[in-house]
Amino acid sequence: MAVRQEPDRRVGGQPEKLLTLEEAARRLGVPADDVEAMIRSGKLTAFRLGGTLLRVRASDLEKAAGQRTPLAEPRPSGSPSRAGRWVEFFYFNDFYLIAVVAVLILLAVILAFS
């Protein structure tokens, strides 16, 4: 993670404003997780305050915004097709469907031999 541990000791001038991850994300128009991913990948430098809080310089954010590439594929818009809905249904409910079939088979076997 590209995080500076030592203090910033510039002489003279105004101290530069440090942004929280949420403020940085709002300025870039991305989720805070994407800002954290940029820090982990080294595309953006962050400062650790008090050992836990991460802050980003506004100037570093402007530089990173100029060279930023999308971290994830854009999500498709619109609703999924009918086939896509069936695939999702079976993907998320396969255990329950198999359990129902197994119970029905067991009931058929029990009733056939009783």
The first five atom37 places (N, CA, C, CB, O) and aatype in JSON, in Angstrom:
{
  "aatype": [12, 0, 19, 1, 5, 6, 14, 3, 1, 1, 19, 7, 7, 5, 14, 6, 11, 10, 10, 16, 10, 6, 6, 0, 0, 1, 1, 10, 7, 19, 14, 0, 3, 3, 19, 6, 0, 12, 9, 1, 15, 7, 11, 10, 16, 0, 13, 1, 10, 7, 7, 16, 10, 10, 1, 19, 1, 0, 15, 3, 10, 6, 11, 0, 0, 7, 5, 1, 16, 14, 10, 0, 6, 14, 1, 14, 15, 7, 15, 14, 15, 1, 0, 7, 1, 17, 19, 6, 13, 13, 18, 13, 2, 3, 13, 18, 10, 9, 0, 19, 19, 0, 19, 10, 9, 10, 10, 0, 19, 9, 10, 0, 13, 15],
  "atom_mask": [
    [1, 1, 1, 1, 1],
    [1, 1, 1, 1, 1],
    [1, 1, 1, 1, 1],
    [1, 1, 1, 1, 1],
    [1, 1, 1, 1, 1],
    [1, 1, 1, 1, 1],
    [1, 1, 1, 1, 1],
    [1, 1, 1, 1, 1],
    [1, 1, 1, 1, 1],
    [1, 1, 1, 1, 1],
    [1, 1, 1, 1, 1],
    [1, 1, 1, 0, 1],
    [1, 1, 1, 0, 1],
    [1, 1, 1, 1, 1],
    [1, 1, 1, 1, 1],
    [1, 1, 1, 1, 1],
    [1, 1, 1, 1, 1],
    [1, 1, 1, 1, 1],
    [1, 1, 1, 1, 1],
    [1, 1, 1, 1, 1],
    [1, 1, 1, 1, 1],
    [1, 1, 1, 1, 1],
    [1, 1, 1, 1, 1],
    [1, 1, 1, 1, 1],
    [1, 1, 1, 1, 1],
    [1, 1, 1, 1, 1],
    [1, 1, 1, 1, 1],
    [1, 1, 1, 1, 1],
    [1, 1, 1, 0, 1],
    [1, 1, 1, 1, 1],
    [1, 1, 1, 1, 1],
    [1, 1, 1, 1, 1],
    [1, 1, 1, 1, 1],
    [1, 1, 1, 1, 1],
    [1, 1, 1, 1, 1],
    [1, 1, 1, 1, 1],
    [1, 1, 1, 1, 1],
    [1, 1, 1, 1, 1],
    [1, 1, 1, 1, 1],
    [1, 1, 1, 1, 1],
    [1, 1, 1, 1, 1],
    [1, 1, 1, 0, 1],
    [1, 1, 1, 1, 1],
    [1, 1, 1, 1, 1],
    [1, 1, 1, 1, 1],
    [1, 1, 1, 1, 1],
    [1, 1, 1, 1, 1],
    [1, 1, 1, 1, 1],
    [1, 1, 1, 1, 1],
    [1, 1, 1, 0, 1],
    [1, 1, 1, 0, 1],
    [1, 1, 1, 1, 1],
    [1, 1, 1, 1, 1],
    [1, 1, 1, 1, 1],
    [1, 1, 1, 1, 1],
    [1, 1, 1, 1, 1],
    [1, 1, 1, 1, 1],
    [1, 1, 1, 1, 1],
    [1, 1, 1, 1, 1],
    [1, 1, 1, 1, 1],
    [1, 1, 1, 1, 1],
    [1, 1, 1, 1, 1],
    [1, 1, 1, 1, 1],
    [1, 1, 1, 1, 1],
    [1, 1, 1, 1, 1],
    [1, 1, 1, 0, 1],
    [1, 1, 1, 1, 1],
    [1, 1, 1, 1, 1],
    [1, 1, 1, 1, 1],
    [1, 1, 1, 1, 1],
    [1, 1, 1, 1, 1],
    [1, 1, 1, 1, 1],
    [1, 1, 1, 1, 1],
    [1, 1, 1, 1, 1],
    [1, 1, 1, 1, 1],
    [1, 1, 1, 1, 1],
    [1, 1, 1, 1, 1],
    [1, 1, 1, 0, 1],
    [1, 1, 1, 1, 1],
    [1, 1, 1, 1, 1],
    [1, 1, 1, 1, 1],
    [1, 1, 1, 1, 1],
    [1, 1, 1, 1, 1],
    [1, 1, 1, 0, 1],
    [1, 1, 1, 1, 1],
    [1, 1, 1, 1, 1],
    [1, 1, 1, 1, 1],
    [1, 1, 1, 1, 1],
    [1, 1, 1, 1, 1],
    [1, 1, 1, 1, 1],
    [1, 1, 1, 1, 1],
    [1, 1, 1, 1, 1],
    [1, 1, 1, 1, 1],
    [1, 1, 1, 1, 1],
    [1, 1, 1, 1, 1],
    [1, 1, 1, 1, 1],
    [1, 1, 1, 1, 1],
    [1, 1, 1, 1, 1],
    [1, 1, 1, 1, 1],
    [1, 1, 1, 1, 1],
    [1, 1, 1, 1, 1],
    [1, 1, 1, 1, 1],
    [1, 1, 1, 1, 1],
    [1, 1, 1, 1, 1],
    [1, 1, 1, 1, 1],
    [1, 1, 1, 1, 1],
    [1, 1, 1, 1, 1],
    [1, 1, 1, 1, 1],
    [1, 1, 1, 1, 1],
    [1, 1, 1, 1, 1],
    [1, 1, 1, 1, 1],
    [1, 1, 1, 1, 1],
    [1, 1, 1, 1, 1],
    [1, 1, 1, 1, 1]
  ],
  "atom_positions": [
    [[0.84, -1.17, 0.0], [0.0, 0.0, 0.0], [0.89, 1.23, 0.0], [-0.96, 0.0, 1.21], [1.84, 1.3, 0.77]],
    [[0.59, 2.19, -0.84], [1.4, 3.39, -0.95], [0.97, 4.39, 0.12], [1.27, 4.01, -2.35], [0.26, 5.35, -0.16]],
    [[1.43, 4.16, 1.34], [1.06, 5.03, 2.46], [2.33, 5.54, 3.1], [0.18, 4.27, 3.49], [3.21, 4.76, 3.46]],
    [[2.43, 6.85, 3.24], [3.61, 7.43, 3.9], [3.42, 7.36, 5.39], [3.83, 8.9, 3.44], [2.37, 7.74, 5.91]],
    [[4.43, 6.87, 6.09], [4.37, 6.76, 7.54], [4.99, 7.97, 8.23], [5.06, 5.49, 7.99], [4.56, 8.35, 9.32]],
    [[6.02, 8.58, 7.6], [6.7, 9.7, 8.25], [5.92, 10.99, 8.03], [8.14, 9.85, 7.71], [5.18, 11.1, 7.06]],
    [[6.07, 11.94, 8.93], [5.32, 13.19, 8.8], [5.83, 14.02, 7.62], [5.42, 14.01, 10.09], [6.99, 13.88, 7.22]],
    [[4.99, 14.87, 7.07], [5.33, 15.77, 5.98], [5.88, 17.05, 6.62], [4.1, 16.06, 5.05], [5.14, 17.76, 7.29]],
    [[7.16, 17.34, 6.4], [7.81, 18.47, 7.08], [8.22, 19.55, 6.08], [9.03, 18.0, 7.88], [9.41, 19.83, 5.93]],
    [[7.27, 20.15, 5.42], [7.58, 21.23, 4.49], [7.8, 22.51, 5.27], [6.45, 21.41, 3.44], [7.18, 22.75, 6.31]],
    [[8.71, 23.34, 4.75], [9.0, 24.6, 5.41], [8.28, 25.71, 4.66], [10.55, 24.87, 5.48], [8.37, 25.8, 3.43]],
    [[7.58, 26.56, 5.39], [6.91, 27.71, 4.81], [5.65, 27.33, 4.07], [0.0, 0.0, 0.0], [5.37, 26.16, 3.81]],
    [[4.88, 28.37, 3.73], [3.66, 28.14, 2.97], [2.54, 27.57, 3.83], [0.0, 0.0, 0.0], [2.73, 27.24, 5.0]],
    [[1.41, 27.45, 3.22], [0.23, 26.9, 3.89], [0.28, 25.37, 3.82], [-1.07, 27.43, 3.25], [0.72, 24.82, 2.81]],
    [[-0.16, 24.7, 4.87], [-0.25, 23.23, 4.78], [-1.33, 22.85, 3.77], [-0.55, 22.6, 6.17], [-2.39, 23.47, 3.7]],
    [[-1.03, 21.83, 3.0], [-1.98, 21.4, 1.96], [-3.14, 20.64, 2.59], [-1.27, 20.52, 0.91], [-2.97, 19.89, 3.55]],
    [[-4.33, 20.84, 2.04], [-5.52, 20.17, 2.56], [-5.45, 18.68, 2.28], [-6.81, 20.77, 1.94], [-5.16, 18.27, 1.16]],
    [[-5.71, 17.89, 3.3], [-5.77, 16.44, 3.16], [-7.23, 16.02, 3.13], [-5.0, 15.72, 4.3], [-8.04, 16.49, 3.93]],
    [[-7.56, 15.14, 2.21], [-8.94, 14.7, 2.01], [-9.13, 13.31, 2.59], [-9.32, 14.71, 0.52], [-8.22, 12.49, 2.56]],
    [[-10.31, 13.04, 3.12], [-10.65, 11.69, 3.54], [-10.89, 10.85, 2.29], [-11.9, 11.68, 4.48], [-11.01, 11.38, 1.19]],
    [[-10.98, 9.53, 2.47], [-11.24, 8.66, 1.33], [-12.59, 8.96, 0.71], [-11.17, 7.19, 1.75], [-12.75, 8.91, -0.51]],
    [[-13.58, 9.28, 1.56], [-14.92, 9.59, 1.04], [-14.91, 10.87, 0.23], [-15.92, 9.7, 2.19], [-15.55, 10.95, -0.82]],
    [[-14.18, 11.9, 0.72], [-14.09, 13.16, -0.03], [-13.38, 12.94, -1.36], [-13.36, 14.24, 0.79], [-13.79, 13.47, -2.39]],
    [[-12.3, 12.16, -1.33], [-11.56, 11.87, -2.56], [-12.45, 11.11, -3.55], [-10.29, 11.05, -2.25], [-12.43, 11.39, -4.75]],
    [[-13.22, 10.15, -3.04], [-14.11, 9.37, -3.9], [-15.17, 10.27, -4.52], [-14.79, 8.23, -3.1], [-15.49, 10.13, -5.71]],
    [[-15.71, 11.2, -3.75], [-16.72, 12.13, -4.27], [-16.13, 13.01, -5.37], [-17.27, 13.0, -3.14], [-16.78, 13.26, -6.39]],
    [[-14.89, 13.47, -5.16], [-14.26, 14.32, -6.18], [-13.99, 13.54, -7.48], [-12.95, 14.91, -5.64], [-14.1, 14.1, -8.57]],
    [[-13.64, 12.26, -7.35], [-13.37, 11.45, -8.54], [-14.64, 10.87, -9.14], [-12.42, 10.33, -8.2], [-14.65, 10.46, -10.3]],
    [[-15.73, 10.84, -8.34], [-16.98, 10.26, -8.83], [-16.95, 8.75, -8.85], [0.0, 0.0, 0.0], [-17.56, 8.12, -9.71]],
    [[-16.23, 8.15, -7.88], [-16.12, 6.69, -7.8], [-16.41, 6.28, -6.35], [-14.71, 6.2, -8.26], [-16.41, 7.13, -5.46]],
    [[-16.65, 4.98, -6.1], [-16.82, 4.52, -4.72], [-15.51, 4.63, -3.94], [-17.34, 3.08, -4.7], [-14.43, 4.64, -4.53]],
    [[-15.61, 4.7, -2.61], [-14.43, 4.78, -1.75], [-13.55, 3.54, -1.9], [-14.85, 4.95, -0.28], [-12.33, 3.62, -1.73]],
    [[-14.15, 2.39, -2.22], [-13.37, 1.17, -2.44], [-12.41, 1.33, -3.6], [-14.3, -0.02, -2.68], [-11.3, 0.8, -3.57]],
    [[-12.82, 2.07, -4.64], [-11.94, 2.29, -5.79], [-10.76, 3.17, -5.4], [-12.72, 2.93, -6.95], [-9.65, 2.97, -5.89]],
    [[-10.99, 4.15, -4.52], [-9.9, 5.0, -4.04], [-8.91, 4.15, -3.24], [-10.44, 6.18, -3.18], [-7.7, 4.3, -3.39]],
    [[-9.43, 3.26, -2.39], [-8.55, 2.37, -1.63], [-7.75, 1.46, -2.57], [-9.36, 1.52, -0.64], [-6.58, 1.2, -2.32]],
    [[-8.38, 0.99, -3.64], [-7.69, 0.15, -4.61], [-6.58, 0.94, -5.31], [-8.68, -0.42, -5.65], [-5.51, 0.39, -5.6]],
    [[-6.82, 2.22, -5.59], [-5.79, 3.06, -6.2], [-4.61, 3.24, -5.26], [-6.37, 4.43, -6.59], [-3.46, 3.28, -5.7]],
    [[-4.89, 3.34, -3.96], [-3.82, 3.48, -2.97], [-3.02, 2.19, -2.89], [-4.39, 3.85, -1.58], [-1.79, 2.21, -2.87]],
    [[-3.73, 1.04, -2.84], [-3.04, -0.25, -2.76], [-2.17, -0.51, -3.99], [-4.04, -1.37, -2.6], [-1.09, -1.08, -3.87]],
    [[-2.64, -0.08, -5.16], [-1.9, -0.34, -6.39], [-0.76, 0.66, -6.59], [-2.83, -0.3, -7.59], [0.06, 0.48, -7.5]],
    [[-0.69, 1.69, -5.77], [0.39, 2.67, -5.87], [0.09, 3.82, -6.81], [0.0, 0.0, 0.0], [0.96, 4.66, -7.04]],
    [[-1.11, 3.89, -7.35], [-1.48, 4.98, -8.26], [-1.77, 6.27, -7.5], [-2.7, 4.58, -9.09], [-1.79, 7.35, -8.09]],
    [[-2.0, 6.15, -6.2], [-2.34, 7.3, -5.37], [-1.63, 7.15, -4.04], [-3.89, 7.43, -5.18], [-1.64, 6.07, -3.44]],
    [[-1.0, 8.24, -3.58], [-0.28, 8.2, -2.31], [-1.2, 8.68, -1.2], [1.02, 9.06, -2.36], [-1.92, 9.67, -1.37]],
    [[-1.18, 7.98, -0.09], [-2.01, 8.35, 1.06], [-1.13, 8.54, 2.28], [-3.1, 7.28, 1.32], [-0.01, 8.02, 2.34]],
    [[-1.64, 9.27, 3.25], [-0.96, 9.5, 4.51], [-1.77, 8.87, 5.62], [-0.74, 11.0, 4.76], [-3.0, 8.94, 5.62]],
    [[-1.08, 8.26, 6.56], [-1.75, 7.64, 7.69], [-1.64, 8.61, 8.88], [-1.12, 6.22, 8.04], [-0.53, 8.95, 9.31]],
    [[-2.77, 9.04, 9.39], [-2.81, 9.94, 10.54], [-3.22, 9.15, 11.78], [-3.79, 11.11, 10.29], [-4.23, 8.45, 11.77]],
    [[-2.44, 9.27, 12.82], [-2.77, 8.58, 14.06], [-2.72, 7.07, 13.94], [0.0, 0.0, 0.0], [-3.27, 6.36, 14.78]],
    [[-2.08, 6.56, 12.92], [-1.93, 5.12, 12.76], [-3.09, 4.43, 12.07], [0.0, 0.0, 0.0], [-2.94, 3.3, 11.6]],
    [[-4.26, 5.09, 11.99], [-5.4, 4.4, 11.4], [-6.08, 5.18, 10.27], [-6.41, 4.11, 12.46], [-6.55, 4.57, 9.31]],
    [[-6.14, 6.49, 10.37], [-6.9, 7.28, 9.4], [-6.07, 7.53, 8.15], [-7.34, 8.61, 10.03], [-4.92, 7.97, 8.24]],
    [[-6.64, 7.26, 6.98], [-5.96, 7.53, 5.71], [-6.45, 8.85, 5.15], [-6.21, 6.38, 4.7], [-7.64, 9.14, 5.13]],
    [[-5.48, 9.65, 4.68], [-5.81, 10.92, 4.04], [-5.04, 11.02, 2.74], [-5.48, 12.13, 4.98], [-3.97, 10.43, 2.59]],
    [[-5.6, 11.78, 1.8], [-5.02, 11.94, 0.47], [-4.84, 13.42, 0.2], [-5.91, 11.28, -0.63], [-5.73, 14.22, 0.5]],
    [[-3.7, 13.81, -0.37], [-3.48, 15.2, -0.77], [-4.35, 15.53, -1.97], [-2.0, 15.47, -1.1], [-4.53, 14.7, -2.86]],
    [[-4.89, 16.75, -1.98], [-5.73, 17.18, -3.1], [-4.91, 17.21, -4.4], [-6.34, 18.58, -2.82], [-5.41, 16.85, -5.46]],
    [[-3.64, 17.64, -4.32], [-2.81, 17.71, -5.53], [-2.51, 16.31, -6.07], [-1.5, 18.45, -5.24], [-2.49, 16.1, -7.28]],
    [[-2.28, 15.34, -5.17], [-2.05, 13.96, -5.61], [-3.3, 13.39, -6.26], [-1.62, 13.08, -4.43], [-3.22, 12.62, -7.22]],
    [[-4.45, 13.78, -5.72], [-5.72, 13.3, -6.28], [-5.93, 13.84, -7.69], [-6.89, 13.71, -5.38], [-6.4, 13.12, -8.57]],
    [[-5.57, 15.1, -7.91], [-5.71, 15.69, -9.24], [-4.8, 14.97, -10.24], [-5.37, 17.2, -9.21], [-5.21, 14.72, -11.37]],
    [[-3.57, 14.64, -9.82], [-2.65, 13.92, -10.71], [-3.19, 12.53, -11.03], [-1.26, 13.8, -10.07], [-3.16, 12.09, -12.18]],
    [[-3.7, 11.84, -10.0], [-4.23, 10.49, -10.2], [-5.49, 10.52, -11.06], [-4.53, 9.82, -8.85], [-5.73, 9.58, -11.83]],
    [[-6.28, 11.58, -10.94], [-7.51, 11.67, -11.73], [-7.18, 11.78, -13.21], [-8.37, 12.87, -11.28], [-7.93, 11.3, -14.06]],
    [[-6.06, 12.42, -13.54], [-5.66, 12.58, -14.93], [-5.22, 11.28, -15.57], [0.0, 0.0, 0.0], [-5.4, 11.08, -16.77]],
    [[-4.64, 10.37, -14.77], [-4.16, 9.11, -15.32], [-4.98, 7.91, -14.88], [-2.73, 8.91, -14.92], [-4.55, 6.77, -15.03]],
    [[-6.16, 8.18, -14.34], [-6.99, 7.09, -13.82], [-7.6, 6.29, -14.96], [-8.1, 7.64, -12.92], [-8.08, 6.85, -15.95]],
    [[-7.56, 4.97, -14.8], [-8.24, 4.06, -15.72], [-9.32, 3.34, -14.94], [-7.25, 3.04, -16.38], [-9.18, 3.18, -13.73]],
    [[-10.39, 2.91, -15.58], [-11.44, 2.21, -14.85], [-10.9, 0.95, -14.19], [-12.6, 1.86, -15.79], [-10.16, 0.18, -14.8]],
    [[-11.28, 0.73, -12.92], [-10.82, -0.44, -12.18], [-11.68, -1.66, -12.46], [-10.81, -0.15, -10.7], [-11.22, -2.79, -12.29]],
    [[-12.89, -1.44, -12.89], [-13.79, -2.56, -13.14], [-14.55, -2.3, -14.43], [-14.78, -2.77, -11.94], [-14.65, -1.17, -14.89]],
    [[-15.07, -3.37, -14.99], [-15.89, -3.25, -16.19], [-17.17, -2.51, -15.83], [-16.2, -4.64, -16.8], [-17.73, -2.75, -14.76]],
    [[-17.66, -1.64, -16.69], [-18.94, -0.99, -16.4], [-20.07, -2.0, -16.38], [-19.22, 0.12, -17.42], [-20.1, -2.94, -17.18]],
    [[-20.98, -1.79, -15.48], [-22.12, -2.72, -15.37], [-23.09, -2.47, -16.52], [-22.83, -2.55, -14.01], [-23.37, -1.32, -16.87]],
    [[-23.61, -3.54, -17.09], [-24.56, -3.34, -18.18], [-25.85, -2.73, -17.66], [-24.85, -4.67, -18.9], [-26.3, -3.04, -16.56]],
    [[-26.43, -1.87, -18.46], [-27.68, -1.25, -18.05], [-28.85, -2.07, -18.59], [-27.76, 0.22, -18.55], [-28.69, -2.89, -19.49]],
    [[-29.99, -1.83, -18.03], [-31.18, -2.55, -18.47], [-31.37, -3.84, -17.69], [0.0, 0.0, 0.0], [-30.53, -4.21, -16.87]],
    [[-32.48, -4.5, -17.94], [-32.77, -5.74, -17.23], [-32.2, -6.93, -17.99], [-34.28, -5.9, -17.02], [-32.07, -6.88, -19.21]],
    [[-31.86, -8.01, -17.28], [-31.31, -9.18, -17.96], [-32.38, -9.86, -18.81], [-30.72, -10.18, -16.94], [-33.57, -9.69, -18.58]],
    [[-31.93, -10.64, -19.77], [-32.86, -11.34, -20.64], [-33.55, -12.46, -19.86], [-32.12, -11.92, -21.88], [-33.18, -12.77, -18.72]],
    [[-34.55, -13.06, -20.48], [-35.28, -14.16, -19.83], [-34.34, -15.32, -19.53], [-36.46, -14.63, -20.71], [-34.41, -15.91, -18.45]],
    [[-33.47, -15.65, -20.48], [-32.51, -16.75, -20.27], [-31.56, -16.4, -19.13], [-31.71, -17.04, -21.57], [-31.2, -17.26, -18.32]],
    [[-31.15, -15.14, -19.06], [-30.27, -14.7, -17.98], [-30.93, -14.82, -16.62], [0.0, 0.0, 0.0], [-30.28, -15.19, -15.64]],
    [[-32.22, -14.52, -16.56], [-32.95, -14.67, -15.3], [-33.02, -16.13, -14.87], [-34.37, -14.1, -15.43], [-32.87, -16.43, -13.68]],
    [[-33.24, -17.04, -15.83], [-33.29, -18.47, -15.49], [-31.93, -18.96, -14.99], [-33.73, -19.3, -16.71], [-31.85, -19.72, -14.03]],
    [[-30.88, -18.51, -15.64], [-29.53, -18.91, -15.22], [-29.27, -18.43, -13.79], [-28.45, -18.33, -16.18], [-28.77, -19.19, -12.96]],
    [[-29.62, -17.17, -13.5], [-29.45, -16.65, -12.14], [-30.3, -17.43, -11.14], [-29.8, -15.16, -12.09], [-29.85, -17.73, -10.04]],
    [[-31.54, -17.74, -11.53], [-32.42, -18.48, -10.63], [-31.8, -19.82, -10.25], [-33.79, -18.69, -11.28], [-31.75, -20.16, -9.07]],
    [[-31.34, -20.59, -11.24], [-30.74, -21.9, -10.95], [-29.41, -21.78, -10.22], [-30.55, -22.69, -12.24], [-29.07, -22.62, -9.4]],
    [[-28.66, -20.72, -10.52], [-27.38, -20.54, -9.85], [-27.58, -20.3, -8.36], [-26.61, -19.36, -10.48], [-26.87, -20.89, -7.54]],
    [[-28.53, -19.46, -7.99], [-28.74, -19.12, -6.59], [-29.62, -20.12, -5.84], [-29.34, -17.76, -6.5], [-29.61, -20.14, -4.61]],
    [[-30.4, -20.95, -6.55], [-31.33, -21.85, -5.89], [-31.05, -23.32, -6.16], [-32.72, -21.52, -6.31], [-31.91, -24.16, -5.89]],
    [[-29.88, -23.66, -6.68], [-29.6, -25.04, -7.05], [-29.69, -25.99, -5.86], [-28.23, -25.15, -7.69], [-30.2, -27.1, -6.0]],
    [[-29.2, -25.59, -4.7], [-29.24, -26.46, -3.53], [-30.69, -26.8, -3.16], [-28.53, -25.8, -2.34], [-31.01, -27.95, -2.88]],
    [[-31.54, -25.79, -3.14], [-32.94, -26.01, -2.76], [-33.66, -26.9, -3.77], [-33.67, -24.68, -2.62], [-34.46, -27.76, -3.39]],
    [[-33.38, -26.7, -5.03], [-34.02, -27.52, -6.06], [-33.57, -28.98, -5.95], [-33.69, -26.97, -7.46], [-34.4, -29.89, -6.08]],
    [[-32.3, -29.21, -5.73], [-31.8, -30.58, -5.57], [-32.38, -31.22, -4.32], [-30.26, -30.59, -5.5], [-32.72, -32.4, -4.33]],
    [[-32.5, -30.44, -3.23], [-33.07, -30.97, -1.99], [-34.53, -31.38, -2.18], [-32.95, -29.92, -0.86], [-34.95, -32.42, -1.68]],
    [[-35.31, -30.57, -2.9], [-36.72, -30.89, -3.14], [-36.83, -32.17, -3.97], [-37.42, -29.72, -3.85], [-37.66, -33.03, -3.67]],
    [[-36.01, -32.29, -5.01], [-36.04, -33.5, -5.84], [-35.66, -34.72, -5.01], [-35.09, -33.35, -7.05], [-36.29, -35.77, -5.15]],
    [[-34.65, -34.61, -4.15], [-34.23, -35.74, -3.32], [-35.34, -36.15, -2.36], [-32.96, -35.38, -2.53], [-35.58, -37.34, -2.17]],
    [[-36.02, -35.2, -1.75], [-37.12, -35.52, -0.83], [-38.26, -36.19, -1.58], [-37.63, -34.24, -0.13], [-38.83, -37.16, -1.08]],
    [[-38.59, -35.71, -2.77], [-39.66, -36.33, -3.55], [-39.3, -37.76, -3.94], [-39.95, -35.5, -4.8], [-40.16, -38.64, -3.92]],
    [[-38.05, -38.0, -4.31], [-37.62, -39.37, -4.64], [-37.7, -40.27, -3.41], [-36.18, -39.36, -5.2], [-38.17, -41.4, -3.5]],
    [[-37.25, -39.78, -2.27], [-37.34, -40.57, -1.04], [-38.78, -40.88, -0.67], [-36.65, -39.84, 0.12], [-39.09, -42.0, -0.26]],
    [[-39.67, -39.91, -0.81], [-41.09, -40.15, -0.52], [-41.66, -41.19, -1.48], [-41.9, -38.84, -0.62], [-42.44, -42.04, -1.06]],
    [[-41.3, -41.14, -2.75], [-41.79, -42.11, -3.73], [-41.3, -43.51, -3.38], [-41.34, -41.71, -5.14], [-42.06, -44.47, -3.48]],
    [[-40.04, -43.64, -2.96], [-39.49, -44.94, -2.58], [-40.18, -45.47, -1.33], [-37.97, -44.83, -2.34], [-40.52, -46.65, -1.26]],
    [[-40.4, -44.61, -0.35], [-41.07, -45.04, 0.9], [-42.49, -45.48, 0.61], [-41.07, -43.89, 1.94], [-42.93, -46.51, 1.12]],
    [[-43.23, -44.71, -0.19], [-44.61, -45.06, -0.47], [-44.73, -46.29, -1.37], [-45.32, -43.88, -1.12], [-45.72, -47.02, -1.3]],
    [[-43.73, -46.52, -2.21], [-43.77, -47.7, -3.1], [-43.56, -48.97, -2.31], [-42.72, -47.59, -4.21], [-44.12, -50.01, -2.68]],
    [[-42.79, -48.95, -1.27], [-42.5, -50.17, -0.5], [-43.35, -50.3, 0.77], [-41.03, -50.19, -0.12], [-43.14, -51.22, 1.55]],
    [[-44.27, -49.43, 0.98], [-45.1, -49.59, 2.17], [-46.46, -50.13, 1.87], [-45.25, -48.3, 2.88], [-47.27, -50.32, 2.77]]
  ]
}
